[in-house]
Amino acid sequence: MYPPPPPAPHRDFISVTLSLGESYDNSKSRRRRSCWRKWKQLSRLQRNVILVLLGFLIICGFLSYLQAADQWKGLSGTPAEEQKMKPEVVPPVLPAPQKEGTKPEEFPAVVPQKQQRHFRRGPPHLQIRPPNTVSKEETQDDAKEKETALGDAQQEENTQRTVISWRGAVIEPEQATELPSKRAEASTKPPFLAPRMWKKPGPPNERQKGVIEAFLHAWKGYRKFAWGHDELKPVSKTFSEWFGLGLTLIDALDTMWILGLKKEFKEARNWVSEKLDFKKNVDVNLFESTIRILGGLLSTYHLSGDSLFLRKAEDFGKRLMPAFTTPSKIPYSDVNIGTGFAHSPQWTSDSTVAEVTSIQLEFRELSRLTGNKKFQEAVEKVTMHIHSLSGKKDGLVPMFINTNSGLFTHPGVFTLGARADSYYEYLLKQWIQGGKKETQLLEDYVKAIEGIKTHLLRHSQPGMLTFVGELAHGRFSAKMDHLVCFLPGTLALGVHHGLPADHMNLAQSLMETCYQMNRQMETGLSPEIAHFNMHPRADHKDVEVKPADRHNLLRPETVESLFYLYRVTRDRKYQDWGWEILQSFNKYTRVPSGGYSSINNVQNSQKPDPRDKMESFFLGETLKYLYLLFSDDMELLSLDTCVFNTEAHPLPIWAPA
């Protein structure tokens, strides 16, 4: 046998493929085919992820482009919607019903509102003095304001405008601020008198003189120890600040005018002209500053016809507007009038229902006077939102609402006291202010009154006093704030304007209760909160007061309702009750050096214990309502031609029925 042949040696081969007729090509077309091949090699999931990311990037880029375009458009300082602003429509103010024999030509015609142009942000400095009715002093004050105004305001000030005011009267722009092309045209127009909602009363009677003396004593303390500051501390002869805006002075302006205190009014007017400056880095409460400052300036403008107060009102109103920049359009409770930063209180994101629904009268009137609809639109969005919310109980609303969600919080708690009271008041008063045309407001008000009767109304023992308690998650509490004593007056006002007569029966019963809350105290002054006995025990009084609730803050609600009840019924017992309360104020709250002080203990006539604070509403509301209560002139700020805001500042009814 032959041996096997040796194994062949191991060899490695390399295969090389040569392309014929083509050279190496790194062109875009070849790379593109290569990328497409790679794309096809990806899984379906990978391809979907890449497509989603690409789509997201494209959308982001498009949105960024739109935002950049808006910013370029906004460099002029005017929002795009304002640049295309249409002529604004101002609700008409019809003349008061003419008496027999009155000539129609005695009433000035309403001049249509001119289209406004806004060239900058921020409050304009209006130049709307009535021609031929402005004193030399007012002209000098206006000149001072012009010198301190921002330079970029002049272009807006030169824009011609007509402001409609009380009873159809108008204020024409002063000729000095008109465009040259308009001066000849304006010179042909007849001069109009300053607006008035004021009929000069006759000489004061003895009780009214008592109110005037009380006001002058309070004013003496404020002028001497707290001039230009917010509130007087009469015992320590100093002052306290809340906003730093002369709160007491502004709150008292229209009271001085009504009481005929010309010297004091003139001095206060000069302070407003020379010292009142809203360009301050200070937080203000939207509700409190609206009803006191904005309301006070607007009412003083209507009473005096002095355009200074309207200019200040518009400036202040514009500085409050950032409060409405919330996700829900329910305004923040606080706003910095210098920086425009608005916010909720530090401890919550809620606002109270009373705060956000008791600013409508003032902002609506500011829109009517200035032609700027944004004020009215902002507050009416709030009204409509509250109207549409669930969580009510037969017209009754909870006390709190969240500014972010726009929903009621703390549901199931219902009261007519603090944090909810003026919501019900402003339902009726907005309906009256607008000429009784907004039926939704009336329906909400009437429904709420029925809810009060059903859920909150009870009777005390042994005197069977009618009172309004509180309801918390179905449990009734016989607690009634003094603030609730606004309700008899509001009910009477509604009856005066045609609401059911049974509302008047309830008003008179509640008025008796509020009077007893004063009368049953040793000082004759009501406590801040009263509790009512509901058990038939002869050794118990109807009205009981807890130690923490026995203070009195010089509040106006009882005398406010006495004023309305007297106006509607002409029953002089209401005047007598008011006189008793004024005497108690003089006896237990008067400070010899000037001013009146709130007290800690209404149940101790020997030691009422002054709290050393005179609230601005004592001059703005309490004494004003007492003066009007003691007047027998029903045309003095008639209920048919004006409506009082919740701080007693009278504003005109737009179209009296």
TATA-V431167 format. One line per field, one symbol per residue. psi: psi as a letter, one per 30 degrees, with the letter a starting at -180 (. if undefined). A space follows every 50 residues. Layout:
psi: ???
This chain:
psi: kklklkkkkkkkkkkkkkkkgklkkhleeeeeeeeeeeefflleeeeeee eeeeeeeeeeeeeeeeeeeeeeegffgklefefgklkkkkkkjlllkklk fkkeffkklkkkklkkkjflllkljkihkkkggkleeeeeeeeeeeeflk effeeeffkklkkkakhfllklkkffglkeffeeeeffkkkkllkkhkjk lakkaeeeeeeeeeeeeeeeeeeefgkflekkjeefhallkefhgheeee ffefeeeefgieeeeeeeeeeeeffjkfikikklkeeefefeeeeeeeee eeefgjfeeeeeeeeeeeffeffgilefgkllfkkjfefgkklllfflgl lkeeefghgeeeeeeeeeefgjfeeeeeffeeeeeeefklgljhfkklfl kkfefglklhlfkklgbkffefeeefeeeeeeegghfifeeeeeeeeeee eeeeffklklkffhkkljalkjhfkkkhkjlfffgfeeeeeeeeeegglk ffeeeeeeeeeeeeeefeefkefgkklekkkkkgkikfgklekkklefgg lkghlfeefeeeeeeeeefgjffeeeeeeeeeeeeeeffkkefklkkllf jfgjfeifikfhkjkffeeeeeeeeeeeefkgjffjikffflkklfggjk lkkeik.
